[in-house]
Each structure stands twice: as structure tokens, then as C-alpha cells.
Amino acid sequence: VKNESSWNPNARNNWDINAKRGIPSQGLAQTIPPTFNTHKDKTGQVEAAGQSNTILNPLANLVAAVNYSQSRYGGKASIKRKNQIGSSIMLCQVWSK
């Protein structure tokens, strides 16, 4: 997140290929809208935590990013930098409960 958005939940990338295609990456984890919509929380836990399940909401953005990472890379056990990403997954799991 530090490298993607400098911890700015309103960060928006308006220069890369996704932005040129009209789908700029946004939020803490810099997810693009189609990825966010596919991987956002569908359990209701984000709303239950009093948060909006939108791309610029920090919790919702991180949950979508973690879900994407688990889907794309097979979960934290198969990610090379699992200590960093695994900690983020655990944080989102605890934070979203």
C-alpha cells in the first residue's frame, strides 16, 4: 500500500494503461473498478463494520485486494512474499469481522 498509494485512500492513477482505457486504479491498493467489483466483500462484513463497500473505502479496497491476491495467486501460502502479504490478509480478516 505504501508503494501503491502512499496510504492515501483517495489516490487515483490517471496515467497508466488502465487509466487510458477509462478504468483508472483507485484507493489504497490501487484496484481497478472491474477487479474491485469482482473481488469486493460479498459477505456483508464490510457494511457490518459500519463501512461502505466502495472502491475508495480503505477497508473495502483492502478486502478486495486481498481477495484478488488469494484468487490470483492461490492464497497466502503460495505467495513469495507471504510474510508481508499474509499479514495483510490476516489484518483484513480480523478488521472485517
Salt bridges, closest charged atoms under 4 A:
none
